[in-house]
């Protein structure tokens, strides 16, 4: 169950980050601050959002001493 909560939190953080970055991109485009390559729902936004969500997920697994969904048996256990 804690794995599910950690993954749910990381997914929520990913979605919130994409929404915030889309809003910032729209403002940058309206104020002509953005380059031509910057677009809504672009690779840069999804890359940043995935990185932030991944860091949050790793941090939650390390902090609680949980085994991650991709970790082997016995990894991340406190001794």
PyMOL Python script that loads the backbone (N, CA, C, O; Angstrom):
from pymol import cmd

cmd.read_pdbstr("""\
ATOM      1  N   UNK A   1       0.803  -1.200   0.000  1.00  0.00           N
ATOM      2  CA  UNK A   1       0.000   0.000   0.000  1.00  0.00           C
ATOM      3  C   UNK A   1       0.852   1.274   0.000  1.00  0.00           C
ATOM      4  O   UNK A   1       0.519   2.209  -0.729  1.00  0.00           O
ATOM      5  N   UNK A   2       1.945   1.357   0.789  1.00  0.00           N
ATOM      6  CA  UNK A   2       2.758   2.575   0.737  1.00  0.00           C
ATOM      7  C   UNK A   2       3.375   2.816  -0.642  1.00  0.00           C
ATOM      8  O   UNK A   2       3.558   3.965  -1.045  1.00  0.00           O
ATOM      9  N   UNK A   3       3.696   1.734  -1.371  1.00  0.00           N
ATOM     10  CA  UNK A   3       4.221   1.915  -2.729  1.00  0.00           C
ATOM     11  C   UNK A   3       3.180   2.598  -3.606  1.00  0.00           C
ATOM     12  O   UNK A   3       3.504   3.479  -4.403  1.00  0.00           O
ATOM     13  N   UNK A   4       1.938   2.185  -3.452  1.00  0.00           N
ATOM     14  CA  UNK A   4       0.862   2.772  -4.235  1.00  0.00           C
ATOM     15  C   UNK A   4       0.712   4.259  -3.927  1.00  0.00           C
ATOM     16  O   UNK A   4       0.544   5.066  -4.841  1.00  0.00           O
ATOM     17  N   UNK A   5       0.771   4.620  -2.669  1.00  0.00           N
ATOM     18  CA  UNK A   5       0.635   6.021  -2.271  1.00  0.00           C
ATOM     19  C   UNK A   5       1.800   6.848  -2.813  1.00  0.00           C
ATOM     20  O   UNK A   5       1.594   7.968  -3.280  1.00  0.00           O
ATOM     21  N   UNK A   6       3.018   6.313  -2.757  1.00  0.00           N
ATOM     22  CA  UNK A   6       4.184   7.032  -3.269  1.00  0.00           C
ATOM     23  C   UNK A   6       4.077   7.233  -4.779  1.00  0.00           C
ATOM     24  O   UNK A   6       4.394   8.313  -5.278  1.00  0.00           O
ATOM     25  N   UNK A   7       3.641   6.221  -5.505  1.00  0.00           N
ATOM     26  CA  UNK A   7       3.498   6.332  -6.959  1.00  0.00           C
ATOM     27  C   UNK A   7       2.358   7.284  -7.314  1.00  0.00           C
ATOM     28  O   UNK A   7       2.462   8.053  -8.270  1.00  0.00           O
ATOM     29  N   UNK A   8       1.272   7.231  -6.543  1.00  0.00           N
ATOM     30  CA  UNK A   8       0.156   8.152  -6.766  1.00  0.00           C
ATOM     31  C   UNK A   8       0.582   9.600  -6.539  1.00  0.00           C
ATOM     32  O   UNK A   8       0.188  10.488  -7.295  1.00  0.00           O
ATOM     33  N   UNK A   9       1.377   9.839  -5.510  1.00  0.00           N
ATOM     34  CA  UNK A   9       1.879  11.182  -5.250  1.00  0.00           C
ATOM     35  C   UNK A   9       2.796  11.674  -6.352  1.00  0.00           C
ATOM     36  O   UNK A   9       2.719  12.837  -6.748  1.00  0.00           O
ATOM     37  N   UNK A  10       3.669  10.802  -6.856  1.00  0.00           N
ATOM     38  CA  UNK A  10       4.570  11.181  -7.942  1.00  0.00           C
ATOM     39  C   UNK A  10       3.782  11.462  -9.220  1.00  0.00           C
ATOM     40  O   UNK A  10       4.128  12.375  -9.970  1.00  0.00           O
ATOM     41  N   UNK A  11       2.736  10.691  -9.473  1.00  0.00           N
ATOM     42  CA  UNK A  11       1.904  10.928 -10.657  1.00  0.00           C
ATOM     43  C   UNK A  11       1.168  12.258 -10.556  1.00  0.00           C
ATOM     44  O   UNK A  11       1.055  12.996 -11.535  1.00  0.00           O
ATOM     45  N   UNK A  12       0.672  12.552  -9.364  1.00  0.00           N
ATOM     46  CA  UNK A  12      -0.003  13.829  -9.148  1.00  0.00           C
ATOM     47  C   UNK A  12       0.965  14.987  -9.330  1.00  0.00           C
ATOM     48  O   UNK A  12       0.615  16.002  -9.932  1.00  0.00           O
ATOM     49  N   UNK A  13       2.175  14.841  -8.817  1.00  0.00           N
ATOM     50  CA  UNK A  13       3.190  15.875  -8.980  1.00  0.00           C
ATOM     51  C   UNK A  13       3.543  16.069 -10.452  1.00  0.00           C
ATOM     52  O   UNK A  13       3.741  17.200 -10.898  1.00  0.00           O
ATOM     53  N   UNK A  14       3.624  14.969 -11.211  1.00  0.00           N
ATOM     54  CA  UNK A  14       3.898  15.069 -12.645  1.00  0.00           C
ATOM     55  C   UNK A  14       2.811  15.884 -13.351  1.00  0.00           C
ATOM     56  O   UNK A  14       3.115  16.786 -14.132  1.00  0.00           O
ATOM     57  N   UNK A  15       1.557  15.567 -13.077  1.00  0.00           N
ATOM     58  CA  UNK A  15       0.456  16.276 -13.731  1.00  0.00           C
ATOM     59  C   UNK A  15       0.434  17.749 -13.348  1.00  0.00           C
ATOM     60  O   UNK A  15       0.218  18.610 -14.201  1.00  0.00           O
ATOM     61  N   UNK A  16       0.655  18.042 -12.079  1.00  0.00           N
ATOM     62  CA  UNK A  16       0.668  19.435 -11.631  1.00  0.00           C
ATOM     63  C   UNK A  16       1.819  20.204 -12.267  1.00  0.00           C
ATOM     64  O   UNK A  16       1.662  21.370 -12.630  1.00  0.00           O
ATOM     65  N   UNK A  17       2.966  19.563 -12.402  1.00  0.00           N
ATOM     66  CA  UNK A  17       4.118  20.224 -13.020  1.00  0.00           C
ATOM     67  C   UNK A  17       3.852  20.529 -14.488  1.00  0.00           C
ATOM     68  O   UNK A  17       4.213  21.604 -14.967  1.00  0.00           O
ATOM     69  N   UNK A  18       3.231  19.606 -15.207  1.00  0.00           N
ATOM     70  CA  UNK A  18       2.905  19.838 -16.618  1.00  0.00           C
ATOM     71  C   UNK A  18       1.925  21.010 -16.737  1.00  0.00           C
ATOM     72  O   UNK A  18       2.079  21.847 -17.626  1.00  0.00           O
ATOM     73  N   UNK A  19       0.928  21.081 -15.864  1.00  0.00           N
ATOM     74  CA  UNK A  19      -0.050  22.173 -15.916  1.00  0.00           C
ATOM     75  C   UNK A  19       0.625  23.508 -15.640  1.00  0.00           C
ATOM     76  O   UNK A  19       0.363  24.488 -16.337  1.00  0.00           O
ATOM     77  N   UNK A  20       1.489  23.560 -14.634  1.00  0.00           N
ATOM     78  CA  UNK A  20       2.182  24.813 -14.310  1.00  0.00           C
ATOM     79  C   UNK A  20       3.113  25.232 -15.452  1.00  0.00           C
ATOM     80  O   UNK A  20       3.159  26.405 -15.823  1.00  0.00           O
ATOM     81  N   UNK A  21       3.849  24.275 -16.000  1.00  0.00           N
ATOM     82  CA  UNK A  21       4.759  24.614 -17.098  1.00  0.00           C
ATOM     83  C   UNK A  21       3.996  25.051 -18.350  1.00  0.00           C
ATOM     84  O   UNK A  21       4.472  25.914 -19.088  1.00  0.00           O
ATOM     85  N   UNK A  22       2.818  24.469 -18.602  1.00  0.00           N
ATOM     86  CA  UNK A  22       2.002  24.924 -19.730  1.00  0.00           C
ATOM     87  C   UNK A  22       1.567  26.371 -19.530  1.00  0.00           C
ATOM     88  O   UNK A  22       1.600  27.168 -20.468  1.00  0.00           O
ATOM     89  N   UNK A  23       1.163  26.706 -18.320  1.00  0.00           N
ATOM     90  CA  UNK A  23       0.771  28.082 -18.034  1.00  0.00           C
ATOM     91  C   UNK A  23       1.924  29.054 -18.201  1.00  0.00           C
ATOM     92  O   UNK A  23       1.753  30.135 -18.765  1.00  0.00           O
ATOM     93  N   UNK A  24       3.093  28.679 -17.715  1.00  0.00           N
ATOM     94  CA  UNK A  24       4.264  29.542 -17.871  1.00  0.00           C
ATOM     95  C   UNK A  24       4.663  29.685 -19.337  1.00  0.00           C
ATOM     96  O   UNK A  24       5.102  30.752 -19.765  1.00  0.00           O
ATOM     97  N   UNK A  25       4.512  28.618 -20.096  1.00  0.00           N
ATOM     98  CA  UNK A  25       4.832  28.676 -21.520  1.00  0.00           C
ATOM     99  C   UNK A  25       3.867  29.598 -22.253  1.00  0.00           C
ATOM    100  O   UNK A  25       4.282  30.371 -23.116  1.00  0.00           O
ATOM    101  N   UNK A  26       2.586  29.521 -21.916  1.00  0.00           N
ATOM    102  CA  UNK A  26       1.611  30.423 -22.548  1.00  0.00           C
ATOM    103  C   UNK A  26       1.931  31.878 -22.247  1.00  0.00           C
ATOM    104  O   UNK A  26       1.850  32.731 -23.131  1.00  0.00           O
ATOM    105  N   UNK A  27       2.295  32.165 -20.994  1.00  0.00           N
ATOM    106  CA  UNK A  27       2.668  33.540 -20.652  1.00  0.00           C
ATOM    107  C   UNK A  27       3.909  33.982 -21.423  1.00  0.00           C
ATOM    108  O   UNK A  27       3.968  35.106 -21.921  1.00  0.00           O
ATOM    109  N   UNK A  28       4.892  33.101 -21.519  1.00  0.00           N
ATOM    110  CA  UNK A  28       6.121  33.448 -22.242  1.00  0.00           C
ATOM    111  C   UNK A  28       5.833  33.693 -23.722  1.00  0.00           C
ATOM    112  O   UNK A  28       6.423  34.586 -24.331  1.00  0.00           O
ATOM    113  N   UNK A  29       4.926  32.902 -24.301  1.00  0.00           N
ATOM    114  CA  UNK A  29       4.592  33.089 -25.714  1.00  0.00           C
ATOM    115  C   UNK A  29       3.839  34.397 -25.922  1.00  0.00           C
ATOM    116  O   UNK A  29       4.081  35.101 -26.902  1.00  0.00           O
ATOM    117  N   UNK A  30       2.917  34.732 -24.998  1.00  0.00           N
ATOM    118  CA  UNK A  30       2.148  35.971 -25.125  1.00  0.00           C
ATOM    119  C   UNK A  30       3.029  37.204 -24.977  1.00  0.00           C
ATOM    120  O   UNK A  30       2.800  38.212 -25.645  1.00  0.00           O
ATOM    121  N   UNK A  31       4.029  37.135 -24.111  1.00  0.00           N
ATOM    122  CA  UNK A  31       4.923  38.271 -23.904  1.00  0.00           C
ATOM    123  C   UNK A  31       6.120  38.253 -24.844  1.00  0.00           C
ATOM    124  O   UNK A  31       7.042  39.055 -24.692  1.00  0.00           O
ATOM    125  N   UNK A  32       6.112  37.344 -25.813  1.00  0.00           N
ATOM    126  CA  UNK A  32       7.175  37.202 -26.813  1.00  0.00           C
ATOM    127  C   UNK A  32       8.546  36.975 -26.179  1.00  0.00           C
ATOM    128  O   UNK A  32       9.559  37.456 -26.687  1.00  0.00           O
ATOM    129  N   UNK A  33       8.571  36.255 -25.086  1.00  0.00           N
ATOM    130  CA  UNK A  33       9.831  35.910 -24.412  1.00  0.00           C
ATOM    131  C   UNK A  33      10.339  34.543 -24.833  1.00  0.00           C
ATOM    132  O   UNK A  33      11.504  34.215 -24.607  1.00  0.00           O
ATOM    133  N   UNK A  34       9.480  33.752 -25.438  1.00  0.00           N
ATOM    134  CA  UNK A  34       9.833  32.374 -25.769  1.00  0.00           C
ATOM    135  C   UNK A  34      10.462  32.280 -27.151  1.00  0.00           C
ATOM    136  O   UNK A  34      10.190  33.091 -28.036  1.00  0.00           O
ATOM    137  N   UNK A  35      11.300  31.280 -27.308  1.00  0.00           N
ATOM    138  CA  UNK A  35      11.874  31.019 -28.618  1.00  0.00           C
ATOM    139  C   UNK A  35      10.845  30.254 -29.457  1.00  0.00           C
ATOM    140  O   UNK A  35       9.809  29.836 -28.940  1.00  0.00           O
ATOM    141  N   UNK A  36      11.123  30.077 -30.712  1.00  0.00           N
ATOM    142  CA  UNK A  36      10.195  29.375 -31.589  1.00  0.00           C
ATOM    143  C   UNK A  36      10.086  27.889 -31.288  1.00  0.00           C
ATOM    144  O   UNK A  36       9.091  27.253 -31.637  1.00  0.00           O
ATOM    145  N   UNK A  37      11.110  27.329 -30.639  1.00  0.00           N
ATOM    146  CA  UNK A  37      11.101  25.894 -30.323  1.00  0.00           C
ATOM    147  C   UNK A  37      10.280  25.557 -29.084  1.00  0.00           C
ATOM    148  O   UNK A  37       9.897  24.403 -28.892  1.00  0.00           O
ATOM    149  N   UNK A  38      10.010  26.540 -28.250  1.00  0.00           N
ATOM    150  CA  UNK A  38       9.259  26.293 -27.028  1.00  0.00           C
ATOM    151  C   UNK A  38       7.774  26.263 -27.345  1.00  0.00           C
ATOM    152  O   UNK A  38       7.232  27.243 -27.856  1.00  0.00           O
ATOM    153  N   UNK A  39       7.115  25.161 -27.050  1.00  0.00           N
ATOM    154  CA  UNK A  39       5.694  25.020 -27.338  1.00  0.00           C
ATOM    155  C   UNK A  39       5.012  24.347 -26.162  1.00  0.00           C
ATOM    156  O   UNK A  39       5.659  23.692 -25.345  1.00  0.00           O
ATOM    157  N   UNK A  40       3.697  24.515 -26.086  1.00  0.00           N
ATOM    158  CA  UNK A  40       2.938  23.861 -25.037  1.00  0.00           C
ATOM    159  C   UNK A  40       2.997  22.346 -25.245  1.00  0.00           C
ATOM    160  O   UNK A  40       2.999  21.857 -26.375  1.00  0.00           O
ATOM    161  N   UNK A  41       3.043  21.632 -24.149  1.00  0.00           N
ATOM    162  CA  UNK A  41       3.133  20.171 -24.156  1.00  0.00           C
ATOM    163  C   UNK A  41       4.327  19.676 -24.965  1.00  0.00           C
ATOM    164  O   UNK A  41       4.246  18.651 -25.642  1.00  0.00           O
ATOM    165  N   UNK A  42       5.411  20.396 -24.891  1.00  0.00           N
ATOM    166  CA  UNK A  42       6.613  20.018 -25.615  1.00  0.00           C
ATOM    167  C   UNK A  42       7.484  19.064 -24.828  1.00  0.00           C
ATOM    168  O   UNK A  42       7.218  18.761 -23.665  1.00  0.00           O
ATOM    169  N   UNK A  43       8.520  18.602 -25.480  1.00  0.00           N
ATOM    170  CA  UNK A  43       9.434  17.640 -24.878  1.00  0.00           C
ATOM    171  C   UNK A  43      10.137  18.223 -23.655  1.00  0.00           C
ATOM    172  O   UNK A  43      10.376  17.509 -22.681  1.00  0.00           O
ATOM    173  N   UNK A  44      10.466  19.503 -23.696  1.00  0.00           N
ATOM    174  CA  UNK A  44      11.145  20.124 -22.558  1.00  0.00           C
ATOM    175  C   UNK A  44      10.261  20.106 -21.317  1.00  0.00           C
ATOM    176  O   UNK A  44      10.740  19.843 -20.214  1.00  0.00           O
ATOM    177  N   UNK A  45       8.980  20.384 -21.494  1.00  0.00           N
ATOM    178  CA  UNK A  45       8.068  20.387 -20.348  1.00  0.00           C
ATOM    179  C   UNK A  45       7.887  18.988 -19.774  1.00  0.00           C
ATOM    180  O   UNK A  45       7.934  18.804 -18.558  1.00  0.00           O
ATOM    181  N   UNK A  46       7.683  18.014 -20.631  1.00  0.00           N
ATOM    182  CA  UNK A  46       7.494  16.656 -20.140  1.00  0.00           C
ATOM    183  C   UNK A  46       8.774  16.107 -19.525  1.00  0.00           C
ATOM    184  O   UNK A  46       8.723  15.360 -18.548  1.00  0.00           O
ATOM    185  N   UNK A  47       9.914  16.472 -20.087  1.00  0.00           N
ATOM    186  CA  UNK A  47      11.184  16.029 -19.516  1.00  0.00           C
ATOM    187  C   UNK A  47      11.403  16.573 -18.115  1.00  0.00           C
ATOM    188  O   UNK A  47      11.817  15.838 -17.218  1.00  0.00           O
ATOM    189  N   UNK A  48      11.128  17.853 -17.923  1.00  0.00           N
ATOM    190  CA  UNK A  48      11.268  18.460 -16.592  1.00  0.00           C
ATOM    191  C   UNK A  48      10.269  17.839 -15.619  1.00  0.00           C
ATOM    192  O   UNK A  48      10.614  17.543 -14.475  1.00  0.00           O
ATOM    193  N   UNK A  49       9.039  17.644 -16.069  1.00  0.00           N
ATOM    194  CA  UNK A  49       8.012  17.064 -15.196  1.00  0.00           C
ATOM    195  C   UNK A  49       8.353  15.634 -14.801  1.00  0.00           C
ATOM    196  O   UNK A  49       8.151  15.252 -13.648  1.00  0.00           O
ATOM    197  N   UNK A  50       8.864  14.837 -15.733  1.00  0.00           N
ATOM    198  CA  UNK A  50       9.259  13.461 -15.414  1.00  0.00           C
ATOM    199  C   UNK A  50      10.439  13.450 -14.449  1.00  0.00           C
ATOM    200  O   UNK A  50      10.486  12.624 -13.537  1.00  0.00           O
ATOM    201  N   UNK A  51      11.390  14.357 -14.640  1.00  0.00           N
ATOM    202  CA  UNK A  51      12.539  14.418 -13.744  1.00  0.00           C
ATOM    203  C   UNK A  51      12.114  14.780 -12.325  1.00  0.00           C
ATOM    204  O   UNK A  51      12.583  14.166 -11.366  1.00  0.00           O
ATOM    205  N   UNK A  52      11.239  15.763 -12.178  1.00  0.00           N
ATOM    206  CA  UNK A  52      10.776  16.166 -10.849  1.00  0.00           C
ATOM    207  C   UNK A  52       9.991  15.043 -10.183  1.00  0.00           C
ATOM    208  O   UNK A  52      10.190  14.760  -9.002  1.00  0.00           O
ATOM    209  N   UNK A  53       9.101  14.405 -10.933  1.00  0.00           N
ATOM    210  CA  UNK A  53       8.317  13.299 -10.364  1.00  0.00           C
ATOM    211  C   UNK A  53       9.215  12.121 -10.000  1.00  0.00           C
ATOM    212  O   UNK A  53       9.001  11.477  -8.973  1.00  0.00           O
ATOM    213  N   UNK A  54      10.212  11.834 -10.823  1.00  0.00           N
ATOM    214  CA  UNK A  54      11.138  10.739 -10.532  1.00  0.00           C
ATOM    215  C   UNK A  54      11.965  11.005  -9.284  1.00  0.00           C
ATOM    216  O   UNK A  54      12.187  10.101  -8.478  1.00  0.00           O
ATOM    217  N   UNK A  55      12.419  12.237  -9.122  1.00  0.00           N
ATOM    218  CA  UNK A  55      13.165  12.576  -7.914  1.00  0.00           C
ATOM    219  C   UNK A  55      12.293  12.466  -6.672  1.00  0.00           C
ATOM    220  O   UNK A  55      12.741  11.982  -5.633  1.00  0.00           O
ATOM    221  N   UNK A  56      11.055  12.911  -6.779  1.00  0.00           N
ATOM    222  CA  UNK A  56      10.138  12.802  -5.636  1.00  0.00           C
ATOM    223  C   UNK A  56       9.863  11.344  -5.292  1.00  0.00           C
ATOM    224  O   UNK A  56       9.786  10.995  -4.114  1.00  0.00           O
ATOM    225  N   UNK A  57       9.716  10.498  -6.286  1.00  0.00           N
ATOM    226  CA  UNK A  57       9.459   9.082  -6.052  1.00  0.00           C
ATOM    227  C   UNK A  57      10.663   8.404  -5.397  1.00  0.00           C
ATOM    228  O   UNK A  57      10.508   7.639  -4.445  1.00  0.00           O
ATOM    229  N   UNK A  58      11.848   8.684  -5.902  1.00  0.00           N
ATOM    230  CA  UNK A  58      13.056   8.111  -5.302  1.00  0.00           C
ATOM    231  C   UNK A  58      13.231   8.576  -3.867  1.00  0.00           C
ATOM    232  O   UNK A  58      13.603   7.797  -2.989  1.00  0.00           O
ATOM    233  N   UNK A  59      12.961   9.849  -3.639  1.00  0.00           N
ATOM    234  CA  UNK A  59      13.105  10.398  -2.294  1.00  0.00           C
ATOM    235  C   UNK A  59      12.127   9.737  -1.322  1.00  0.00           C
ATOM    236  O   UNK A  59      12.479   9.445  -0.179  1.00  0.00           O
ATOM    237  N   UNK A  60      10.895   9.503  -1.787  1.00  0.00           N
ATOM    238  CA  UNK A  60       9.919   8.871  -0.890  1.00  0.00           C
ATOM    239  C   UNK A  60      10.307   7.428  -0.590  1.00  0.00           C
ATOM    240  O   UNK A  60      10.092   6.962   0.529  1.00  0.00           O
ATOM    241  N   UNK A  61      10.869   6.713  -1.551  1.00  0.00           N
ATOM    242  CA  UNK A  61      11.291   5.338  -1.300  1.00  0.00           C
ATOM    243  C   UNK A  61      12.478   5.306  -0.339  1.00  0.00           C
ATOM    244  O   UNK A  61      12.526   4.460   0.554  1.00  0.00           O
ATOM    245  N   UNK A  62      13.419   6.205  -0.510  1.00  0.00           N
ATOM    246  CA  UNK A  62      14.588   6.227   0.367  1.00  0.00           C
ATOM    247  C   UNK A  62      14.212   6.670   1.770  1.00  0.00           C
ATOM    248  O   UNK A  62      14.716   6.133   2.756  1.00  0.00           O
ATOM    249  N   UNK A  63      13.325   7.650   1.855  1.00  0.00           N
ATOM    250  CA  UNK A  63      12.965   8.216   3.148  1.00  0.00           C
ATOM    251  C   UNK A  63      12.230   7.201   4.023  1.00  0.00           C
ATOM    252  O   UNK A  63      12.466   7.133   5.229  1.00  0.00           O
ATOM    253  N   UNK A  64      11.357   6.432   3.430  1.00  0.00           N
ATOM    254  CA  UNK A  64      10.567   5.475   4.188  1.00  0.00           C
ATOM    255  C   UNK A  64      11.223   4.101   4.244  1.00  0.00           C
ATOM    256  O   UNK A  64      10.737   3.211   4.942  1.00  0.00           O
ATOM    257  N   UNK A  65      12.316   3.921   3.520  1.00  0.00           N
ATOM    258  CA  UNK A  65      12.980   2.628   3.513  1.00  0.00           C
ATOM    259  C   UNK A  65      12.186   1.576   2.767  1.00  0.00           C
ATOM    260  O   UNK A  65      12.270   0.390   3.088  1.00  0.00           O
ATOM    261  N   UNK A  66      11.420   1.992   1.782  1.00  0.00           N
ATOM    262  CA  UNK A  66      10.591   1.064   1.021  1.00  0.00           C
ATOM    263  C   UNK A  66      11.374   0.488  -0.145  1.00  0.00           C
ATOM    264  O   UNK A  66      12.355   1.072  -0.605  1.00  0.00           O
ATOM    265  N   UNK A  67      10.934  -0.641  -0.604  1.00  0.00           N
ATOM    266  CA  UNK A  67      11.493  -1.187  -1.829  1.00  0.00           C
ATOM    267  C   UNK A  67      10.732  -0.593  -2.992  1.00  0.00           C
ATOM    268  O   UNK A  67       9.501  -0.613  -3.011  1.00  0.00           O
ATOM    269  N   UNK A  68      11.450  -0.070  -3.951  1.00  0.00           N
ATOM    270  CA  UNK A  68      10.811   0.502  -5.118  1.00  0.00           C
ATOM    271  C   UNK A  68      10.280  -0.557  -6.045  1.00  0.00           C
ATOM    272  O   UNK A  68      10.632  -1.730  -5.915  1.00  0.00           O
ATOM    273  N   UNK A  69       9.429  -0.161  -6.990  1.00  0.00           N
ATOM    274  CA  UNK A  69       8.864  -1.148  -7.901  1.00  0.00           C
ATOM    275  C   UNK A  69       9.908  -1.773  -8.815  1.00  0.00           C
ATOM    276  O   UNK A  69       9.683  -2.856  -9.355  1.00  0.00           O
ATOM    277  N   UNK A  70      11.037  -1.117  -8.997  1.00  0.00           N
ATOM    278  CA  UNK A  70      12.071  -1.641  -9.880  1.00  0.00           C
ATOM    279  C   UNK A  70      13.280  -2.168  -9.119  1.00  0.00           C
ATOM    280  O   UNK A  70      14.250  -2.613  -9.733  1.00  0.00           O
ATOM    281  N   UNK A  71      13.235  -2.124  -7.802  1.00  0.00           N
ATOM    282  CA  UNK A  71      14.381  -2.586  -7.034  1.00  0.00           C
ATOM    283  C   UNK A  71      14.271  -4.082  -6.767  1.00  0.00           C
ATOM    284  O   UNK A  71      13.180  -4.650  -6.727  1.00  0.00           O
ATOM    285  N   UNK A  72      15.395  -4.679  -6.590  1.00  0.00           N
ATOM    286  CA  UNK A  72      15.426  -6.107  -6.310  1.00  0.00           C
ATOM    287  C   UNK A  72      15.137  -6.388  -4.852  1.00  0.00           C
ATOM    288  O   UNK A  72      15.005  -5.455  -4.059  1.00  0.00           O
ATOM    289  N   UNK A  73      15.037  -7.639  -4.486  1.00  0.00           N
ATOM    290  CA  UNK A  73      14.767  -7.977  -3.090  1.00  0.00           C
ATOM    291  C   UNK A  73      15.939  -7.598  -2.198  1.00  0.00           C
ATOM    292  O   UNK A  73      17.095  -7.884  -2.508  1.00  0.00           O
ATOM    293  N   UNK A  74      15.625  -6.960  -1.103  1.00  0.00           N
ATOM    294  CA  UNK A  74      16.657  -6.605  -0.144  1.00  0.00           C
ATOM    295  C   UNK A  74      17.301  -5.250  -0.383  1.00  0.00           C
ATOM    296  O   UNK A  74      18.035  -4.770   0.480  1.00  0.00           O
ATOM    297  N   UNK A  75      17.057  -4.627  -1.501  1.00  0.00           N
ATOM    298  CA  UNK A  75      17.648  -3.309  -1.751  1.00  0.00           C
ATOM    299  C   UNK A  75      16.843  -2.269  -0.997  1.00  0.00           C
ATOM    300  O   UNK A  75      15.657  -2.458  -0.726  1.00  0.00           O
ATOM    301  N   UNK A  76      17.489  -1.189  -0.668  1.00  0.00           N
ATOM    302  CA  UNK A  76      16.891  -0.037   0.029  1.00  0.00           C
ATOM    303  C   UNK A  76      16.409  -0.376   1.439  1.00  0.00           C
ATOM    304  O   UNK A  76      15.633   0.386   2.016  1.00  0.00           O
ATOM    305  N   UNK A  77      16.842  -1.478   1.996  1.00  0.00           N
ATOM    306  CA  UNK A  77      16.441  -1.813   3.354  1.00  0.00           C
ATOM    307  C   UNK A  77      17.466  -1.250   4.328  1.00  0.00           C
ATOM    308  O   UNK A  77      18.672  -1.285   4.084  1.00  0.00           O
ATOM    309  N   UNK A  78      16.961  -0.741   5.419  1.00  0.00           N
ATOM    310  CA  UNK A  78      17.852  -0.209   6.449  1.00  0.00           C
ATOM    311  C   UNK A  78      18.374  -1.357   7.290  1.00  0.00           C
ATOM    312  O   UNK A  78      17.632  -2.262   7.672  1.00  0.00           O
ATOM    313  N   UNK A  79      19.658  -1.300   7.568  1.00  0.00           N
ATOM    314  CA  UNK A  79      20.231  -2.366   8.384  1.00  0.00           C
ATOM    315  C   UNK A  79      20.795  -1.803   9.653  1.00  0.00           C
ATOM    316  O   UNK A  79      21.325  -2.548  10.477  1.00  0.00           O
TER     317      UNK A  79
END
""", "prot")
cmd.dss("prot")
cmd.show_as("cartoon", "prot")
cmd.util.cbc("prot")
cmd.orient("prot")
